């Protein structure tokens, strides 16, 4: 079986690194081997704030996440590169190091001022999701009725993200937010980092075939995640069920617009200091009775199992490579190149 380079568009590992910040080299101890075993060459690291981290606490928690991201590289200089630019991405490849990309999963830390996204972009944020499940000052998440869209502030923020060359992530966007972002950000790179197919399991958290087509029309990528609660009402934990979602997405938008976003929350729920008490109570989810992992893929280490199954089902080596990492890498490379070009043009005219 061929080995594949994996681009994982969503892994909340920073939450655990923050909790374990007093331990020596927590990234090296708990994640490095796991990512290596899964062939992960680029890992997106979202800043996700828990429901009780609000107000000024949200800003402090965000900076703790940023510091955990920076420390992962500082503690493991021969293994990790922080990816802020196309040059960083090339360095990671040339030196066989894991690239870590910083993202936002909800923009609560910027308060009511869209311009405050700019210092976070300077720090290294290259992908932004406006919401988690809930509504905030900028947009509705997909856990909110009646699925409203962008606020006036949200439109200003999306416009600025486009100007800054930041990838916009629609994974938790409500249907209204999804449509509004595509209307406002006509040129921004757009992805869905971690989701499943609503036509196979009809819940607001999953995206429709038309939404997939809209992302593909912008040369974006839809990342599928192996979480049974979103794959089917019967909590089917089989690898077959996860692959069905991947195959459906491929049928709708083609191989070149499908990728992976792990979102392996089962690990976080057993981490001391995290656990189910940190999950928003209004979601109404009883995690004690939920299956949280797909058979054979309980973390990044399971990605080769998925690749082998895709090959077994008849996908060519190049097609598997595209799903495992090539498609998301294409979007990131383009975004980083265009950001650099825009930055150089601005410097020349300043």
ZIUR-V377893 format. One line per field, one symbol per residue. ss: DSSP state (h for helix, s for strand, l for the rest). phi: phi as a letter, one per 20 degrees, with the letter a starting at -180 (. if undefined). burial: I if it has 24 or more other ideal C-beta (glycine too) atoms within 12 Angstrom, else O. A space follows every 50 residues. Layout:
BEGIN
ss = ???
phi = ???
burial = ???
END
This chain:
BEGIN
ss = lllllsssllllhhhhhhhllllllhhhhhhhhhhhhllsssssssslll lllllhhhhhhhhhhhhhhhhhhhhllllssslllhhhhhhhhhlllsss sssssllhhhlllhhhhhhhhhhlssssslllllllllllslllllllll lhhhhhhhhhhhhhllssslllslhhhhhhhhhhlllllsssssslslll llllllslhhhhhhhhhllllssslllhhhhlllllllhhhhhhhhhhhh hhhlhhhsssllllhhhhhllllllhhhllhhhlllhhhllllsllsllh hhhhhhhhhhhhllllhhhhhhhhhhhhhhhhhhhhhhhhhhhhhhhhll
phi = .feceddeeabfffgffffefeeflffffdcgfffffemfdcdfdfeddf geecmffffffffffffffffgfffcfecccfedbffffffgffdldeed decddodgfemdcgfffffffffpfcbcdfcdfeecfdaeeeddedmfdf efffffffffgffemefdddgdffgffgfffffeefcffcccfbabeffe becffedefffffffffelecdeececgfdeafelfeffgfffgffffff ffcngfccbcbflefgfffdegndmffeegfffmdeffddedcegncerg geggffgfffffeoffgfffgfffafffffffgfffffffffffffffde
burial = OOOIIIIIIIIIIIIIIIIIIOOOOIIIOIIIOIIIOIIIIIIIIIIIII IOIOOOOIIOIIIIIIIIIIIIIOIIOOIIIIIIIIOIIOOIOOOOIIII IIIIIIIIIIOOOIOIIOOIIOIIIIIIIIIIIIIIIIIIIIIIOOIIII IOIIIIIIIIIIIIIIIIIIIIIIIIIIIIIIOIIOOIIIIIIIIIIIOI IOIIIIIIOOIIOIIIOIIIIIIIIIIIIIIIOOOIIOIIIIIIIIIIII OIIOIIIIIIIIIIIIIIIOIOOIOOOIIIOOOOOOIOOOIIIIOIIIII IIIIIIIIIIIOOOIOOOIIIIIIIIIIIIIIIIIIOIIOOOOOOOOOOO
END
